[in-house]
Amino acid sequence: MLERALEADVVLASALDDRVPVLDSPLGAMVMQRELAEVLVWPLTGVAPRAVRALPAPARPRRGPAPSGPQLTAAERRTFFTRMRATAERARRPEQFLLRRQALYLSGYDQDADTGRWLAHQQRDQRPGDWLRAWLTSRSVAAVAARNGDRDRMEYHPHRPGGRRR
């Protein structure tokens, strides 16, 4: 988990630093795996990664007040999500597909009331031309929908012949 925490720190630091152009985000240079995503969103959602939740309780509690995990201020969370949206909106070239998809995925953790509408607009606004990119986009949209209670999209595969369920 230490390696994932270091990667998450790099992504968070670049997203919170307004001197780093949004299109230079490290999200465009690596495929974010589930473990990294869980560590990265921990300070955004307060939900610890599975590997951390599986750890046994410490034999002795910590002394004094201590946070239960990494934390960001409300302003830092707002900055993060604002920059993820800006990244997704500006990453339009085919070679920026990974950057755009991962920024859209992370934007789905934003609890603002307009997030669902914004994500739907982004999905309609730019449709990938090949089946793989279309499937990856649909998968990201389904993951965001599932986090918000719509589990049906996780079963539906529009890019499978006949749009069949699993």
Sequence and secondary structure as in RCSB ss.txt:
>XXXX:A:sequence
MLERALEADVVLASALDDRVPVLDSPLGAMVMQRELAEVLVWPLTGVAPRAVRALPAPARPRRGPAPSGPQLTAA
ERRTFFTRMRATAERARRPEQFLLRRQALYLSGYDQDADTGRWLAHQQRDQRPGDWLRAWLTSRSVAAVAARNGD
RDRMEYHPHRPGGRRR
>XXXX:A:secstr
 HHHHHHHHHHHHHHH TTS GGG GGGSS   HHHHHHHHHHHH    HHHHTS   SS  SS   SS    HH
HHHHHHHHHHHHHHH  SGGGHHHHHHHHHHHTT   TTHHHHHHHHHHH   SSHHHHHHHHHHHHHHHHHTT 
 HHHHB TTSGGG B 
